[in-house]
Amino acid sequence: MAWSIPASVIPEEVAGIRARLAPPPAIRPGREPESPGLWLAAWRRLIKKPAAVISLVYIVGLILVAVFAPYLAPFKFDLQNYDVVRLNPGSPGHLLGTDALGRDILSRMIYGTRVSMTVAGVVLAIEVVAGMTLGSLAAYYGGWADMLIMRLTDIMFAFPDLLLAILIMGIRGPGLGNLFFAISVVSWPGLARLVRGQVLALKESEFVLAARSLGTGDSRIILRHLVPNVLSPVLVSATQGLAGVILTEASLSFLGIGIRPPQPSWGSMINDMISFVYSQPVLLIGPSVILACTVLAFNFLGDGLRDALDPRLKH
């Protein structure tokens, strides 16, 4: 028979003992709500912002248009219709009309989307890799590496981006590969400086010191511990920077030193139509509007990502 103490003798002590000895209540799986992860919580905050959502849908639509351009364009971008070899904003079979050489404007706008999205994607990859690598190395090692990389970025910042890109394209000549190189050269310094500042704030953190005390190598600390913690500001900066990349490509093509003709670009199309702005202004609207909407979409999406990835926001 189990011996027990009457609760009436010392009620407070016995009640405390029973409470401590009682088994914990059974936890039913799936009943406790789990807190969402960082990226899921950021996504939930992002979809609450109409401007960012509309911009994201628009950008995804542009990417799909760029991928399926040969199937969506009614004509080849360099196909000339000799029956309408004149500025014609309403030719039969040409929704947006034809240019001075009889080429379909809608088809050239669709193929121009492929050029802009390709330049944006390639430059983004080069900018992120170069900026994160140089910025991380400068902040983590410091000393002469930091001084050398930061002085290089200071030299790059001394030149206006567009003028430096014009200089590079003037030396190397027009072409898609040279366009990748010129815009990438002027794009990485800002991201490198951003990553350097973030890594400087993190490299003395407890988790980094713990990993270093366990004998973890420098490359593993940078790749596994520091880089993942700077992805949020890098993503925001890169998204907003894509607007400048597309605008720089259009500017270079407008000046005739970007894409080689007859490959279409929104900038080169605007240049072709600018002299007819008073006689046939309708032909200038298409490429101008889509360029402006694309730049605004990347800016709005970047603003939405900045707010969504801010850890201080709870809703």
N, C-alpha and C positions, 0 to 999 in steps of 0.2 A: 504494500500500500504506500503510495507516495505521500510524503510528509509535506504539509502546507501550513503556512502561517495565516491565521485569520486576518482578514483585511481590517477588522475593527480594532486590532491592537495598535499597529503603526501604519495607518492607511497611506500616508505620504510616501514612506520608504518602500512599502510593498508595491504600491502602484508604479513607482519609478523603476523598481527591479523588474516587474512584469513587462513594462514598456521596453526596457533594454533587452530582455531575453526573448521577446516575441519575434517570430520570424518576419522578415520584410514582406510586404504585400506582393503578391505575384504580379508581374508586369506582363500585360497582354501585348503581344507583338502587333505593331501596326496602329495602336491606339494613340501613342504620343506623336504629335506632329513634329516632323523633322524640319529644321531650319534649312532653307535653300542655300545652295552654294553661291559663290561670288558671281559666277557668270550667269546662272539662272536668275538670281536676284537682279542683276544688271539688265537682263533681257526683259524682265517684268517691268522694270522702271522705264526701259526704252520704249516699249509698246504703248505706254501711257502718253507719249508725246506725239501728237498727230503730225507735226512737221517732220520729225525724224522718220516716222513710219512711211509717210508718203515719199520722202526722199529715198529711203531704202528700196521701196518698191520700184521707184523710177530708175535707180541705179541698176537693180537686178534686171529690169526690162532692157536697159541699154546693153548690159552684158549679153543677154540672150539675142538681141538684135545683132551684136557684133559677131557672135558665134555662128548664127544662121543667116548672115548677110547674103550669101549667094542664093539662098532659097527665098528670102524675103524681098530682095530687090527685083523690080520688074524688068530691069535691063542691066547689062554689064556697065560698070562705071565709065568705061572708055568708048562705049558704043555710040556712034554718031548717026543721027537720023537726018539725012540730007534733005528730007522734005520740009524740015522745020529748022534749018540752020540759021536761026536768028533768035533774038531774045523773045521768048513766047511764054507768058505766064499761064496760058490755058490751052495748050495744044491737045488735040485728041489723043488719048492713051498716055498722056503725061500729066499726072495729077498736079504737080507743082511747077510744071512747065519745063522748058529746056534752056540751056545757056547759049552763049553766042556760037558755040561749035555744034549745037544740036544734041548735046548730051543730057540725059534725063537728070533733073536736079534731085528728085527723091532718091533715085538709085545711088547717086553720088553722096547724098547725106547718109544713107545707110552704110555704105562702105567707109565713109568718114568716121562713123561711130566705131568701126573696127580699128581704125588707126588710133583714135583717141583712147579707147579702152586698152589697146595693146601697149601703148606708150605708158599709160598710167600704171598698168600691172607690172611691167618690167622695171620701170623706174622705182616703183614702190618696193619691189624685192631688193633691188640694189641698194636703195636708200636705207632700208631697215637693217640689212646685213652689215653694210659699212658703218652706219651710224651707231648701231648697238655694239659692234665689235670694238671700234675705236673709242667710243665713250666709256665702255666697261673697262678696257685696258688702261685708259688714262686715269680713271678714278681708283681702280683697285691697286695699281702698282705705284702711282704717283711719281715723284721725282722727275727724271729727264723724260720719261715716256709721256707723263702728263704735260710737261712744258712743251714738248715737241708737237703733240697732237693739238693742244689748245692754241699754240701760236699759228699752226696751220689753219685752224678754223678762224682765227682772227684775220688772217690774210684773206681767206675766202669771203668773210663778212665785209671786208673793205671794198669789194666790188659789188655793184648791183647785179642781182641774179640774171636778169634779162640781158644786160649788156655783156656779162661774162659768157652767157650761152651764145649770144650773137658772135662774140669773138671766136669761140671754139668752133662754131659751125662755119664761120668765114674761113678758118684755117683748114678744117677737115673737109668741108664741102657738104652739100645736102645729102640726105639719105637716112633711112630708118635707124641703122646701127649708130651712125654719128649722132642722131637725135637722142637715142638712149644715153649715150656717153655724155653729151653736153648737159642734158637736164639732170642726170645723176650727179655730175660733178658739183652743180650748184645747189643740190637738194640735201645732201647728207650732213653738212656742218651743223645745222640747227638741231637735227635729231641727235647727233653726237653730243652736243652740249647738254641737251635735255637728259640723256641717259647718264652722262657723267654726274650731273647734279643728283639724280636719283640714287646712283650707286654710292656716291659719297655719303649719303644719308643712311645707307643700309649696311655698308661694309663693316661698321663697328657694332652692329646689332648682336644680340645674344645668340641667335641661331647661327650666325656666321662665325662668331668666336667659338661656339661649341663644335661646329664642323671642322674648324681649323685645329682645335685642340685634339680632335680624334684622328688627325693626320690626313684629312681630306685634301687632295691636291687643289691647286689654284684653279685649274681649268674646270674641275668638277664643281667647285664652289661658285664660280661665275655662271656656269651653264645651268646648274641644278638649283641654286639658291638665290642668286642675284637677278638673273635675267627674268625668271617668271614673275618676280615682284615688281618689275618695271614695265610689264607688258601693257598695263592699263593706260598710263600716260603716253606710251609709244603708239598705241592703237589710236588714241584720240588725235595726237599730233600728225600721224601719218594720214589719217582720213581727211583732216582739214588740209594737209599739204597736197593732196591729190587735186584739189581745185586749182592750186597754183601750177601744178604740173601740166594739167590740161590747158590752162590758159597760156602757159609758156610755149607749149607745142603749137597752139593755134597762132600765137604771135610770130613764131619763127616761120611757120608755113605762110602766114600772111605776108611776111617780108620776102618770101621766095627762097629761103635758105633752110627749109624744113624738109617736108616730104617731096620726093622727086615726082614731078608730073609724068604721066597723067594720073598717078595715084591721088585720090581725092582726100582732102582734109577740110575740116570746117573753116580753118583759117584761110586756106588757099581759095576756098569757094567764096568767102567774103571778099577777098582781094579781087577775084574775077568779076564780082558784081558791084564793087564799090563805085566804079566809074559810071554806073547806070542807076545810081541811087535816086536821081530825079526823074529819069524817064521811065524806069521799070522798078519801083521800090519793092514791089511784091516779091521779086526774085531774091531779094536780100534778106527777107524776113526769116525764111526757113533755117538756114545755117546760123544766123545770129541768135534766134530764139533758143535753139537747141543747145548752143554753146553757153548762153547765159543760164538756162535752166540747169544744165549739168554742173556748172560752177556753184550755183546756189544749193543744189542738192547735196553736194559733198560738204559744203559749209554747214548746212542744217543737220546733216547726219553727224558730223563731227561735234557740233554743239550738243546734240542729243546723247552721244556716247560719253561726252565729258560729264554730263549730269548723271547719267546712268551708272557710270563706273566710279562715281565719287563715294567712298565708303562712309562718309558722314551723313549721306542721305538714307533715311529709313523707309521712305515711301516714295 
